[in-house]
Amino acid sequence: FSARVVIDPTTAIGDVPRRLFGTFVEHMGRSVYEGIYEPGHPEAGDDGFRRDVLDLVRELGATTVRYPGGNFVSGYRWEDGVGPRDQRPVRLDAAWHSLETNQVGLHEFADWARDAGLELMYAVNLGTRGIAEAADVLEYANHPSGTALAEQRRANGADEPFGIRLWCLGNEVDGPWQIGHKTADEYGRLAAETARLMTFIDPTIELVAAGSSNADMPTFGEWERTVLRHTMGLVDHISLHAYYEESDGDAASFLASGVGLDRYIDEVAGIIDEVSANATSVADGGAASARPIGISVDEWNVWYQRRWNEVDKPVVMNGEWPEHPRLIEDEYTVTDAVVVGSLLISLLRHSDRVSMANLAQLVNVIAPIRSEPGGPAWRQTTFFPFQLTAALASGAVVRPVVSAPQIDTARYGSVDAIDTVATVAESGRTVLFAVNRSLDEPAELTVSLPAAGAGLVVGRATTLTVPEGGDRHTSNTAAARPVAPRDLDGVRLDSTTLTATLPPLSWTVIVLD
Ligand code: AHR
């Protein structure tokens, strides 16, 4: 089929927020232990962190990392993870029915994140704990010296404060599965008062209030409205979490997940605007209008959650209490990678409202990077669209005008067969990201560039699609890694008209310099 795309930089919606390429490390499963940290592994450094995994993390090119949870944080005592390791307690992690040894905590993780080039985004426990403990961990982390908590940090080896700017006020508090689950009013009040005290202690921080766990929550919408009425003027971002999966073989709906994310973000943006417009009825009305709220897509990815909820979770939650068991180690296919590419396109398309986003998670647990104990580490299929988007998206984001055939989906109605976004840098470098959602037809794409595009040449054209001899379910494993991006042949730029053939079921990036 044929599709036309028009890129008009005068319609740019703003610059690519670098924090859009965040990620997430939770103390769950083999994310930390046997993931990033495995003393005794041949690749482990003196600090016990795996160098081969660290290299892949650096290659991924993420910008921020959310830590330490997730559901885990709602039962976590941060103090357990600081001080001499041989005195740290082993605790039950009731969120994931595991034992937490606390061998990795704030110091070790902050050092690792710095080595990995990641900005740390720290989540406080608003499940079993509250205002005082959130204030304590902030003071411990960020206050320079001269108080009991700051001196404790220094005695524990960190003379300089960690200087953490980004703080999440709890996690998925709207979900009945969450330890310390609350109503929107209960959470809104707690989040507001926690935010107030944390800002008194360190006015340079940015705070994220917890929004909905997914767009199908019965409380979605009213939750955001209520929480924002309590917290507007006191926080900088509200979160949303979004996971997608292919259900009952409905590939068409799955490949349209980006449309689902578009609508979800648009709804939250609308609620932010609505509450902002009525800010005079908010307790902190004066400050509210002066403190814009961004959307933090704190957790997003493909996750075969139905399998977790219906098959694995009932077993895990009623069994033994193991240390770092294998939990939700989804093995991603080509189809999953194309959807991840499309979700990144959706995030870029909303750069005017999405202030940051975290691919959940980073290693082993629904992750772009996998590792085996004592064994190799490797790139899952989803690694590639994330890495290439983080590396190549720069400058202003442009939403192209698309004319393409429609694909009928059970979940989202008719959607464009092509999904695209572009970025245009000051140098003129124009980067087009495109997904062909058709499972069996190539897309003959014609892209009209602005007159300024006349001097550009095709610098790079890369596609991720079904490999030779594979199918849409092909994945990368410890034994074989057949899925990798390859050059897209036949891309032509003729003055201001670009033509390319996008393979069926593919994610593509074309760079014009
Ligand atoms: O990322 C896995 C889990 O998904 C997180 O712990 C939780 O916040 C979400 O439900």
Boltz pocket constraint, residues with backbone or C-beta under 6 A from the ligand:
constraints:
  - pocket:
      binder: B
      contacts: [[A, 26], [A, 69], [A, 70], [A, 71], [A, 72], [A, 171], [A, 172], [A, 299], [A, 360], [A, 361]]
      max_distance: 6.0
